[in-house]
């Protein structure tokens, strides 16, 4: 095996589409990093689990766990709104505050079992063209192609996430500093902060002058700390990369650069083949 980098960042996001927590170490389980996307917002007007692709003000909120989560148990998170107001994710107050912020009735839900498929069901709104909806979600201009959606699990055409999870597609997202450097050189006026891309693991790699390094890892295994990962597919990027969050401003040029120069992808998805601990500083080996 060859050492291809080292872990320099670990993040989990207690609530889907809210800003998350930076960690020094974490446990990787078969269903992802412990506690990642343990909660999500349901749009009660439409009747669907939704994130910042549809409710962009969610990115103005942040969340942290009040106690450490574990495999198979969703812990309670504390949500902080843009004005500094805080509420527990399991309280009616949190839903009330978020509804006021988002301008529509929403509720907060912990992950439910995979058997609760109706909870994860995608809603196709009457009068909304599915292709127009996809272009809005992915933030594509009329002359830009949509990503290849055939790489995603087929159930995602029916469900908002793989049943039993709130992940977009796969349980782990890996990003490299080499890819961010690649993008910065092509759009020096934009900020390619890793927070924009919401990775679980940020891997420091050498500067990539011609091609982002992690896109070559698809179909292979990574050994990180005590865990073994199977890298599945590249991560197509959507409108969320352009939205303001924290100190990062709205910047459509971020997505224009990704579509033009990075094949629409930044980072890769992975599954956990062998669970184990990971820590900042761990070597990343490519098998």
C-alpha positions in Angstrom: 0.0 0.0 0.0 1.1 3.5 -0.7 0.7 6.4 1.7 -1.2 9.1 -0.3 -1.8 11.7 2.5 -2.8 12.2 6.1 -6.0 13.3 7.8 -6.0 17.0 8.6 -9.7 17.5 9.3 -12.7 15.5 10.6 -16.3 16.8 10.6 -19.7 15.5 11.6 -23.0 17.3 10.9 -25.5 16.5 13.6 -28.3 18.1 11.6 -28.5 17.6 7.8 -27.5 20.9 6.0 -26.6 22.8 9.2 -23.0 23.6 10.0 -21.3 20.9 12.0 -18.6 20.1 14.4 -14.8 19.8 13.9 -13.4 16.7 15.7 -10.0 15.5 16.7 -11.1 11.9 16.4 -14.2 9.8 15.6 -15.5 6.3 15.2 -16.4 5.1 11.7 -19.3 2.6 11.7 -20.9 0.7 8.8 -23.5 3.5 8.6 -20.9 6.3 8.6 -19.1 8.5 11.1 -20.9 8.2 14.5 -23.6 10.9 14.7 -23.2 12.3 11.2 -26.6 13.5 9.9 -28.4 12.1 12.9 -31.2 14.7 12.5 -33.0 16.3 9.5 -35.6 18.9 8.8 -39.0 17.9 7.4 -40.9 20.4 5.3 -44.3 19.9 6.7 -45.9 22.0 3.9 -44.7 19.6 1.2 -44.3 16.5 3.4 -40.7 15.7 2.6 -37.3 15.7 4.3 -35.4 18.6 2.9 -32.0 20.3 3.2 -30.3 23.5 2.1 -30.8 22.7 -1.6 -34.4 23.7 -1.0 -34.1 25.5 2.4 -30.9 27.5 2.0 -31.2 29.3 5.4 -30.4 26.0 7.1 -26.8 26.7 6.3 -27.0 29.8 8.6 -27.6 27.5 11.5 -25.2 25.2 13.3 -25.6 22.1 15.5 -23.5 20.2 18.1 -24.2 17.1 20.1 -24.9 17.6 23.8 -23.5 14.1 24.4 -21.5 11.7 22.3 -23.6 9.7 19.9 -23.0 5.9 19.4 -23.8 3.4 16.7 -27.5 2.7 16.5 -28.5 5.6 18.9 -29.2 9.2 17.8 -28.2 11.7 20.5 -29.9 15.0 21.1 -28.2 18.0 19.4 -28.2 21.7 20.3 -29.1 23.9 17.4 -27.9 27.5 17.2 -29.8 30.0 14.9 -28.2 33.0 13.2 -29.2 35.3 16.0 -27.5 33.1 18.6 -30.8 31.5 19.9 -30.3 27.9 20.9 -32.7 25.0 21.3 -32.6 21.2 21.7 -33.3 19.2 18.5 -36.0 17.2 20.4 -37.9 20.2 21.6 -41.0 21.8 20.0 -39.2 25.2 20.4 -36.6 24.1 17.9 -39.2 23.4 15.3 -41.0 26.7 16.0 -37.8 28.7 15.7 -36.8 27.0 12.5 -40.2 27.5 11.0 -40.0 31.2 11.7 -36.5 31.4 10.2 -37.4 29.4 7.1 -40.8 31.0 6.6 -42.7 27.7 6.4 -43.8 25.0 8.8 -41.0 22.5 9.5 -40.3 19.8 12.1 -37.1 18.1 13.2 -36.7 14.3 13.0 -34.0 11.8 14.2 -33.1 9.1 11.8 -35.8 6.5 11.5 -35.2 2.8 10.7 -34.9 1.8 7.0 -38.3 0.1 7.2 -39.9 3.5 7.6 -39.7 4.2 3.9 -42.6 6.6 3.8 -40.6 8.9 6.1 -37.9 9.1 3.4 -40.3 9.3 0.4 -39.5 11.9 -2.3 -42.4 14.2 -3.1 -43.0 15.2 -6.7 -44.9 18.5 -6.6 -47.7 19.1 -9.0 -46.8 21.5 -11.8 -43.0 21.3 -11.2 -41.0 19.9 -14.1 -38.5 17.3 -12.7 -35.7 18.5 -15.0 -36.2 22.1 -14.0 -36.2 21.0 -10.4 -32.9 19.1 -10.9 -31.3 22.1 -12.6 -32.3 24.2 -9.6 -31.0 21.7 -7.1 -27.6 21.3 -8.9 -27.4 25.0 -9.7 -26.7 24.5 -13.4 -27.0 27.2 -16.0 -28.9 26.4 -19.2 -25.7 25.7 -21.2 -24.2 23.5 -18.4 -24.7 19.7 -18.3 -26.4 17.9 -15.4 -24.1 15.4 -13.6 -24.3 11.7 -14.4 -27.1 10.6 -11.9 -26.7 6.9 -12.9 -23.8 6.7 -10.3 -26.3 7.0 -7.5 -28.2 4.1 -5.9 -31.5 3.6 -7.8 -33.6 4.1 -4.6 -32.7 7.8 -4.6 -35.1 8.4 -7.5 -37.8 7.4 -5.0 -36.4 8.4 -1.7 -34.7 11.6 -0.5 -31.8 9.6 1.0 -30.9 5.9 1.4 -33.5 4.5 3.7 -32.5 4.7 7.4 -30.1 7.6 6.8 -30.0 11.3 5.9 -27.0 11.0 3.7 -27.2 12.4 0.2 -26.0 9.1 -1.3 -23.2 7.2 0.6 -22.2 7.2 4.3 -18.8 9.0 4.0 -17.5 11.9 2.1 -13.7 12.3 1.6 -12.0 15.5 0.2 -8.4 16.4 -0.4 -6.4 19.6 0.0 -4.9 18.8 -3.4 -8.4 19.2 -5.0 -9.0 22.5 -3.2 -5.6 23.8 -4.4 -6.5 22.7 -7.9 -9.6 24.8 -7.8 -8.0 27.8 -6.2 -5.5 28.1 -9.0 -8.4 28.2 -11.5 -10.5 30.7 -9.6 -8.2 32.7 -7.3 -10.9 35.2 -6.5 -13.1 32.6 -4.8 -12.8 30.9 -1.4 -12.6 27.1 -1.7 -12.8 26.6 2.1 -13.4 22.9 2.9 -16.5 23.9 4.9 -18.3 24.7 1.7 -18.0 21.1 0.7 -19.1 19.5 4.0 -16.6 16.6 4.0 -16.3 14.0 6.8 -12.6 13.6 6.2 -10.1 16.1 4.8 -6.9 14.5 3.6 -3.8 16.5 3.0 -2.2 15.5 -0.3 0.5 17.0 -2.5 -0.5 19.9 -4.8 -2.2 18.5 -7.9 -1.2 20.5 -11.0 -3.3 18.6 -13.5 -5.9 16.4 -11.9 -7.5 16.2 -8.4 -6.0 13.2 -6.6 -9.0 11.6 -5.0 -10.9 11.1 -8.2 -8.3 8.4 -9.1 -9.2 6.5 -5.9 -12.6 5.4 -7.1 -12.9 1.6 -7.1 -10.1 1.2 -4.7 -9.6 0.9 -0.9 -8.3 3.4 1.6 -6.9 2.4 5.0 -7.3 5.3 7.5 -6.5 4.8 11.2 -8.3 1.6 12.3 -10.8 1.7 9.4 -10.9 0.4 5.9 -12.9 2.3 3.3 -14.1 1.4 -0.2 -14.1 4.5 -2.4 -17.2 4.4 -4.6 -17.9 7.3 -6.9 -17.0 11.0 -7.3 -19.2 13.6 -5.6 -21.2 15.7 -8.0 -21.6 19.2 -6.6 -24.8 21.2 -6.3 -26.0 24.7 -5.5 -25.1 24.3 -1.8 -21.4 25.0 -2.7 -22.4 28.6 -3.7 -24.5 29.5 -0.6 -23.4 31.8 2.2 -22.5 30.1 5.5 -20.6 31.4 8.5 -18.0 33.9 7.1 -18.2 32.5 3.6 -20.2 34.7 1.2 -22.5 33.6 -1.6 -20.3 32.8 -4.6 -21.7 31.3 -7.8 -18.2 31.3 -9.3 -17.4 28.3 -7.1 -19.8 26.1 -8.9 -19.0 27.5 -12.3 -15.3 26.6 -11.7 -16.2 23.1 -10.6 -18.4 22.4 -13.6 -15.9 23.9 -16.1 -12.6 22.5 -14.7 -13.4 19.6 -12.4 -15.8 17.5 -14.3 -18.6 18.7 -11.9 -17.1 16.7 -9.0 -15.3 17.6 -5.8 -14.4 14.9 -3.4 -15.4 11.2 -3.4 -18.0 9.1 -1.6 -17.0 6.0 0.3 -18.5 3.1 2.3 -17.0 1.7 5.5 -15.8 -1.9 4.8 -14.1 -2.3 8.2 -15.2 0.0 11.1 -12.6 1.6 13.4 -11.3 4.9 14.9 -9.8 7.7 12.8 -7.9 10.7 14.1 -6.4 13.9 12.8 -2.8 13.0 11.8 -3.6 9.5 10.7 -1.9 8.3 7.5 -4.1 7.5 4.6 -3.0 4.5 2.5 -4.3 3.5 -0.9 -4.6 -0.2 -1.5 
